[in-house]
Amino acid sequence: MPAYDGSLPEIRIEGMTQGGIVHALRLVTSLSLDKPKYAHPLGASAPEGTNHFVVRLQVDGVELPELGVAAFKDALVFDYRMGPEWTDDRVRSLFHLLRQISKIDAGAYVEIETEASPRLRRAFQKAWMQFLTEAETV
């Protein structure tokens, strides 16, 4: 993916049900290396999108850099800091997690935020499609 430019792009898993989001949040917290840092209070009474926390995860034995996680009505959103710490192994492990979450709900799909630069969107889509193609052949 493109080099660090100071942004915190969002990777969105859209088309999820409320039950799917709850299941996905349980999965995320089960992979946490430490207690999630909550940026905003969690709970049903919190305004949409404010169910946000920061967490370090271990996926497939690979420790990921910190991720922001936010729950919306029909989406789970991860934001990440672009940079050299995103090695190929870490990106692959993040993609494994995204794929696992997107399989929770039949209508769920993964995309990078529409506000991301066209270059970043192309790079993400290319890497994501390559990962999915490779995952199907395994």
C-alpha positions as a Markdown table, in Angstrom:
| # | Residue | x | y | z |
|---|---|---|---|---|
| 1 | Met | 0.0 | 0.0 | 0.0 |
| 2 | Pro | 1.1 | 3.6 | -0.4 |
| 3 | Ala | 3.6 | 5.1 | 2.0 |
| 4 | Tyr | 2.6 | 7.0 | 5.1 |
| 5 | Asp | 1.1 | 10.4 | 4.4 |
| 6 | Gly | -0.1 | 11.3 | 7.9 |
| 7 | Ser | -3.6 | 10.0 | 7.3 |
| 8 | Leu | -5.7 | 7.5 | 9.3 |
| 9 | Pro | -7.7 | 5.8 | 6.6 |
| 10 | Glu | -10.8 | 3.7 | 7.4 |
| 11 | Ile | -11.4 | 0.2 | 6.3 |
| 12 | Arg | -15.1 | -0.4 | 6.4 |
| 13 | Ile | -17.0 | -3.7 | 6.6 |
| 14 | Glu | -20.4 | -2.6 | 5.4 |
| 15 | Gly | -23.7 | -4.4 | 5.1 |
| 16 | Met | -23.6 | -5.9 | 8.5 |
| 17 | Thr | -26.5 | -6.7 | 10.8 |
| 18 | Gln | -26.5 | -5.5 | 14.5 |
| 19 | Gly | -26.1 | -9.1 | 15.6 |
| 20 | Gly | -23.2 | -9.5 | 13.2 |
| 21 | Ile | -21.5 | -6.3 | 14.5 |
| 22 | Val | -21.9 | -7.6 | 18.1 |
| 23 | His | -20.3 | -11.0 | 17.0 |
| 24 | Ala | -17.5 | -9.1 | 15.2 |
| 25 | Leu | -16.8 | -6.9 | 18.2 |
| 26 | Arg | -16.5 | -10.0 | 20.4 |
| 27 | Leu | -14.1 | -11.5 | 17.9 |
| 28 | Val | -12.0 | -8.3 | 17.9 |
| 29 | Thr | -11.8 | -8.1 | 21.7 |
| 30 | Ser | -11.0 | -11.8 | 21.9 |
| 31 | Leu | -7.9 | -11.2 | 19.8 |
| 32 | Ser | -6.8 | -8.2 | 21.9 |
| 33 | Leu | -3.3 | -8.3 | 23.4 |
| 34 | Asp | -4.4 | -5.9 | 26.2 |
| 35 | Lys | -7.4 | -4.1 | 27.4 |
| 36 | Pro | -8.9 | -1.9 | 24.6 |
| 37 | Lys | -8.4 | 1.8 | 25.1 |
| 38 | Tyr | -11.9 | 3.4 | 24.8 |
| 39 | Ala | -11.9 | 6.8 | 23.2 |
| 40 | His | -15.7 | 7.1 | 23.7 |
| 41 | Pro | -18.2 | 5.3 | 26.0 |
| 42 | Leu | -19.6 | 2.1 | 24.6 |
| 43 | Gly | -23.2 | 1.1 | 24.8 |
| 44 | Ala | -26.5 | 1.2 | 23.0 |
| 45 | Ser | -27.2 | 4.7 | 24.2 |
| 46 | Ala | -24.0 | 6.1 | 22.6 |
| 47 | Pro | -24.6 | 8.1 | 19.4 |
| 48 | Glu | -23.8 | 6.1 | 16.2 |
| 49 | Gly | -20.1 | 6.0 | 15.4 |
| 50 | Thr | -19.0 | 6.9 | 19.0 |
| 51 | Asn | -18.7 | 3.3 | 20.0 |
| 52 | His | -15.0 | 3.7 | 19.3 |
| 53 | Phe | -11.9 | 2.1 | 20.9 |
| 54 | Val | -8.3 | 1.6 | 20.1 |
| 55 | Val | -6.8 | -1.9 | 20.3 |
| 56 | Arg | -3.7 | -4.0 | 19.6 |
| 57 | Leu | -4.6 | -7.4 | 18.1 |
| 58 | Gln | -2.8 | -10.6 | 17.4 |
| 59 | Val | -4.1 | -12.4 | 14.4 |
| 60 | Asp | -2.7 | -15.7 | 13.2 |
| 61 | Gly | 0.2 | -15.2 | 15.6 |
| 62 | Val | 1.1 | -11.8 | 14.1 |
| 63 | Glu | 0.8 | -8.7 | 16.3 |
| 64 | Leu | -0.9 | -5.8 | 14.4 |
| 65 | Pro | -0.2 | -2.1 | 15.0 |
| 66 | Glu | -2.9 | -0.3 | 16.9 |
| 67 | Leu | -6.3 | -0.1 | 15.2 |
| 68 | Gly | -9.2 | 2.2 | 15.9 |
| 69 | Val | -12.5 | 0.3 | 15.9 |
| 70 | Ala | -15.9 | 1.9 | 15.5 |
| 71 | Ala | -19.4 | 0.4 | 15.3 |
| 72 | Phe | -22.1 | 1.9 | 13.2 |
| 73 | Lys | -25.7 | 0.8 | 12.5 |
| 74 | Asp | -24.7 | -1.4 | 9.6 |
| 75 | Ala | -20.9 | -1.3 | 9.6 |
| 76 | Leu | -17.7 | -2.0 | 11.5 |
| 77 | Val | -14.9 | 0.4 | 10.8 |
| 78 | Phe | -11.2 | 0.0 | 11.4 |
| 79 | Asp | -8.8 | 3.0 | 11.1 |
| 80 | Tyr | -5.1 | 2.5 | 11.0 |
| 81 | Arg | -2.0 | 4.7 | 10.9 |
| 82 | Met | -0.2 | 4.2 | 7.6 |
| 83 | Gly | 3.5 | 3.5 | 7.8 |
| 84 | Pro | 6.4 | 1.1 | 7.6 |
| 85 | Glu | 5.2 | -1.0 | 10.5 |
| 86 | Trp | 2.6 | -2.5 | 8.1 |
| 87 | Thr | 4.7 | -5.4 | 6.8 |
| 88 | Asp | 3.4 | -7.9 | 4.3 |
| 89 | Asp | 2.7 | -10.4 | 7.2 |
| 90 | Arg | 0.8 | -7.7 | 9.2 |
| 91 | Val | -1.3 | -6.7 | 6.1 |
| 92 | Arg | -2.0 | -10.4 | 5.4 |
| 93 | Ser | -3.1 | -11.0 | 9.0 |
| 94 | Leu | -5.3 | -7.9 | 8.9 |
| 95 | Phe | -6.9 | -9.1 | 5.7 |
| 96 | His | -7.5 | -12.5 | 7.4 |
| 97 | Leu | -9.4 | -10.7 | 10.1 |
| 98 | Leu | -11.4 | -8.6 | 7.6 |
| 99 | Arg | -12.3 | -11.7 | 5.7 |
| 100 | Gln | -13.4 | -13.5 | 8.8 |
| 101 | Ile | -15.6 | -10.6 | 9.9 |
| 102 | Ser | -17.1 | -10.1 | 6.4 |
| 103 | Lys | -18.2 | -13.8 | 6.4 |
| 104 | Ile | -20.3 | -13.2 | 9.6 |
| 105 | Asp | -23.1 | -11.6 | 7.5 |
| 106 | Ala | -24.0 | -12.8 | 4.0 |
| 107 | Gly | -24.3 | -9.2 | 2.7 |
| 108 | Ala | -21.2 | -7.8 | 4.3 |
| 109 | Tyr | -18.4 | -6.4 | 2.1 |
| 110 | Val | -15.0 | -4.7 | 2.7 |
| 111 | Glu | -14.0 | -1.4 | 1.3 |
| 112 | Ile | -11.7 | 1.5 | 2.1 |
| 113 | Glu | -13.3 | 4.8 | 2.8 |
| 114 | Thr | -14.6 | 6.8 | -0.1 |
| 115 | Glu | -12.7 | 9.9 | 1.1 |
| 116 | Ala | -9.3 | 8.1 | 0.6 |
| 117 | Ser | -7.2 | 9.2 | -2.2 |
| 118 | Pro | -7.7 | 7.4 | -5.6 |
| 119 | Arg | -4.2 | 6.1 | -5.3 |
| 120 | Leu | -4.8 | 4.6 | -1.9 |
| 121 | Arg | -8.2 | 3.2 | -3.0 |
| 122 | Arg | -6.7 | 1.5 | -6.0 |
| 123 | Ala | -3.8 | 0.1 | -3.9 |
| 124 | Phe | -6.1 | -1.3 | -1.3 |
| 125 | Gln | -8.5 | -2.8 | -3.8 |
| 126 | Lys | -5.7 | -4.5 | -5.7 |
| 127 | Ala | -4.2 | -5.9 | -2.5 |
| 128 | Trp | -7.6 | -7.0 | -1.1 |
| 129 | Met | -8.6 | -8.7 | -4.4 |
| 130 | Gln | -5.1 | -10.4 | -4.6 |
| 131 | Phe | -5.6 | -11.7 | -1.0 |
| 132 | Leu | -9.0 | -13.0 | -1.7 |
| 133 | Thr | -7.9 | -14.8 | -4.9 |
| 134 | Glu | -5.0 | -16.4 | -3.1 |
| 135 | Ala | -7.2 | -17.3 | -0.1 |
| 136 | Glu | -9.6 | -19.2 | -2.5 |
| 137 | Thr | -6.8 | -21.3 | -3.9 |
| 138 | Val | -5.6 | -22.4 | -0.4 |
